[in-house]
Amino acid sequence: MDFTAERKAMVDSQVRVNDVTDRAIHLAMMAVPREQFCAPDRAFAAYSEEALAIAGDRRLMPARDVAKLLQAADAREGEKALAIAAPYAAALLARMGLAVTAQESDEAVFGVVGEALAAEGVATVVQPLSQPTGENWDLIVSEGGVQALPDSWGAALRPGGRLVVVERRGAIGKAALFVKTPEGLSRRELFDSSPAVLAELTPAPTFAL
């Protein structure tokens, strides 16, 4: 397959047409080999609109949704970013000139994407997703859905820092941009999206007698 042509077609048919106008995102997506961020036996479908398996229950977010999240995040060259369960987004941000750390709780994910992340200069950390590594991040992004934003994620941002994630409590979730202000986190809804919810951040069901 001609993956270079596939990348261009993805940007033209899935990204530009969905109001993603940031040229830095376009260039990053045309350069980063998306086929290296999914299970090897699914590489042939890397440029489709599917949410492809990476390893375990981790999925590759559709390009359209990743691009819209990054555009809303207003990523800036030289900033420090944490990508939680978001290896493809991590590579794109690194290509855009940010210093990026990718955090996963399942080492098997880095078994698939680790070489590609290293090629982009992304640092990797294996740690529970509820415990963001480091602090004072300019930007935090996740490709996985959450039922509600973990307090610890917001606490890891610097004042003025931004966080983009999909909150999903039903069939359709809402992507949201959070900004850390002196009063707390502001929230703005962005678009509909339906990534798989990160299981380890899902509260166990409770039963009342």
QUIJOQUI-V261668 format. One record per residue. RES is the residue in three letters. PSI is psi in radians with two decimals (999 if undefined). OMEGA is omega in radians with two decimals (NA if undefined). NEAR is the number of other C-alpha atoms within 10 Angstrom. Layout:
[[RES/PSI/OMEGA/NEAR] [RES/PSI/OMEGA/NEAR]]
This chain:
[[MET/2.57/3.08/7] [ASP/1.55/-3.07/6] [PHE/-0.50/3.09/16] [THR/-0.79/3.09/13] [ALA/-0.65/3.12/10] [GLU/-0.69/3.13/19] [ARG/-0.77/3.12/22] [LYS/-0.76/3.13/18] [ALA/-0.67/3.10/15] [MET/-0.83/-3.14/21] [VAL/-0.75/-3.10/23] [ASP/-0.70/-2.99/14] [SER/-0.33/-3.10/12] [GLN/-0.46/-3.00/20] [VAL/-1.05/-3.12/24] [ARG/-0.73/-3.06/18] [VAL/-0.15/3.12/11] [ASN/0.60/3.00/14] [ASP/0.42/3.00/12] [VAL/1.87/-3.02/20] [THR/-0.10/-3.09/14] [ASP/1.96/-3.08/16] [ARG/-0.53/3.12/11] [ALA/-0.64/3.09/18] [ILE/-0.76/3.11/24] [HIS/-0.85/-3.08/21] [LEU/-0.71/3.12/16] [ALA/-0.75/-3.11/20] [MET/-0.49/3.10/26] [MET/-0.19/-3.11/21] [ALA/-0.62/-3.06/15] [VAL/2.22/-3.10/22] [PRO/1.59/-3.08/19] [ARG/-0.49/-3.13/23] [GLU/-0.27/3.10/21] [GLN/0.07/-3.10/19] [PHE/0.36/3.03/29] [CYS/2.95/3.11/26] [ALA/2.39/-3.05/20] [PRO/-0.59/-3.12/15] [ASP/-0.02/3.08/10] [ARG/0.11/-3.08/14] [ALA/-0.56/-3.12/19] [PHE/-0.40/-3.10/12] [ALA/0.22/-3.02/15] [ALA/-0.48/-3.06/26] [TYR/0.23/3.00/21] [SER/-3.10/3.12/15] [GLU/0.27/3.12/15] [GLU/2.72/2.98/13] [ALA/1.59/-2.97/18] [LEU/2.60/3.10/20] [ALA/2.47/2.99/20] [ILE/-1.16/3.06/24] [ALA/2.58/-3.11/20] [GLY/-2.30/3.12/11] [ASP/0.16/-3.12/12] [ARG/2.41/-3.09/24] [ARG/2.63/3.06/25] [LEU/2.07/-3.13/27] [MET/2.45/3.09/27] [PRO/2.52/-3.06/21] [ALA/-0.69/-3.13/23] [ARG/-0.77/-3.09/20] [ASP/-0.70/3.09/23] [VAL/-0.80/-3.10/23] [ALA/-0.74/-3.13/27] [LYS/-0.65/3.07/22] [LEU/-0.81/-3.09/26] [LEU/-0.62/3.10/21] [GLN/-0.74/3.12/18] [ALA/-0.55/-3.12/19] [ALA/-0.29/3.13/22] [ASP/0.91/-3.13/11] [ALA/2.38/-3.07/22] [ARG/2.40/3.12/15] [GLU/2.36/3.13/14] [GLY/-0.18/3.12/13] [GLU/2.93/-3.13/16] [LYS/2.15/-3.05/21] [ALA/2.53/3.04/26] [LEU/2.17/3.11/32] [ALA/1.90/-3.10/25] [ILE/2.05/-3.08/28] [ALA/0.81/-3.06/24] [ALA/1.10/-3.05/23] [PRO/-0.65/-3.14/31] [TYR/-0.77/3.08/28] [ALA/-0.66/3.11/28] [ALA/-0.79/-3.13/31] [ALA/-0.69/3.12/30] [LEU/-0.78/-3.14/29] [LEU/-0.69/3.10/30] [ALA/-0.72/3.12/25] [ARG/-0.46/3.13/22] [MET/0.04/3.02/20] [GLY/0.26/3.08/16] [LEU/2.74/3.01/23] [ALA/2.00/-2.91/18] [VAL/2.42/2.96/28] [THR/2.28/3.08/25] [ALA/2.23/-3.13/27] [GLN/2.29/3.07/26] [GLU/2.70/3.04/22] [SER/-0.29/-3.09/17] [ASP/1.95/-3.12/17] [GLU/-0.44/-3.12/15] [ALA/-0.51/3.12/14] [VAL/-0.80/3.13/23] [PHE/-0.38/3.02/22] [GLY/-0.50/3.11/12] [VAL/-0.80/-2.96/17] [VAL/-0.07/-3.01/22] [GLY/-0.73/-3.12/20] [GLU/-0.71/3.13/14] [ALA/-0.67/3.11/20] [LEU/-0.73/3.12/25] [ALA/-0.66/3.14/12] [ALA/-0.46/3.13/10] [GLU/-0.01/3.13/17] [GLY/0.39/-3.13/17] [VAL/2.26/3.03/24] [ALA/2.63/-3.13/16] [THR/2.53/3.14/19] [VAL/2.31/3.02/15] [VAL/2.01/-3.04/14] [GLN/2.62/3.11/15] [PRO/2.45/-3.07/15] [LEU/-0.37/3.12/19] [SER/-0.14/-3.10/14] [GLN/1.48/-3.14/15] [PRO/2.36/3.09/23] [THR/2.53/3.08/18] [GLY/-2.96/-3.11/10] [GLU/3.00/3.11/14] [ASN/0.74/3.09/15] [TRP/2.44/3.02/24] [ASP/-0.59/-3.04/24] [LEU/2.39/2.99/27] [ILE/2.36/3.13/28] [VAL/2.55/3.04/27] [SER/2.43/3.04/25] [GLU/-0.18/3.10/28] [GLY/2.69/3.10/22] [GLY/2.73/3.04/26] [VAL/2.57/3.06/22] [GLN/-0.67/3.07/17] [ALA/2.58/-3.09/14] [LEU/2.17/3.07/18] [PRO/2.36/3.12/14] [ASP/-0.61/-3.09/11] [SER/-0.51/3.12/12] [TRP/-0.83/3.11/20] [GLY/-0.65/-3.12/23] [ALA/-0.41/-3.11/16] [ALA/-0.13/3.12/22] [LEU/2.63/2.95/24] [ARG/2.83/3.01/16] [PRO/2.24/-3.07/17] [GLY/-0.09/3.14/15] [GLY/2.74/-3.09/21] [ARG/2.65/3.14/26] [LEU/2.31/3.11/29] [VAL/2.32/-3.09/27] [VAL/2.82/3.06/27] [VAL/2.17/3.02/31] [GLU/2.15/-3.04/23] [ARG/2.02/3.11/22] [ARG/-0.09/-3.13/14] [GLY/-2.68/-3.09/9] [ALA/-0.64/-3.13/8] [ILE/2.30/3.11/13] [GLY/3.03/3.11/21] [LYS/2.07/2.99/20] [ALA/2.48/-3.08/23] [ALA/2.59/3.03/22] [LEU/2.18/3.08/21] [PHE/2.42/3.09/23] [VAL/2.30/-3.12/23] [LYS/2.03/3.14/20] [THR/2.97/3.09/13] [PRO/-0.41/-3.13/9] [GLU/-0.12/-3.08/6] [GLY/-2.67/-3.13/12] [LEU/2.19/2.95/19] [SER/2.72/-3.10/13] [ARG/2.35/3.06/14] [ARG/2.19/3.10/13] [GLU/2.53/-3.03/13] [LEU/-1.03/-3.07/16] [PHE/2.88/3.09/13] [ASP/2.47/3.11/14] [SER/2.69/-3.06/20] [SER/0.97/3.07/21] [PRO/2.78/3.04/25] [ALA/2.43/3.12/19] [VAL/2.40/3.12/21] [LEU/1.93/-2.97/18] [ALA/-0.68/-3.06/14] [GLU/-0.23/3.09/12] [LEU/0.12/-3.12/16] [THR/2.11/-3.14/12] [PRO/2.48/3.07/9] [ALA/2.47/-3.13/8] [PRO/2.53/3.09/5] [THR/2.59/-3.10/5] [PHE/2.32/3.10/5] [ALA/2.41/3.11/3] [LEU/999/NA/2]]
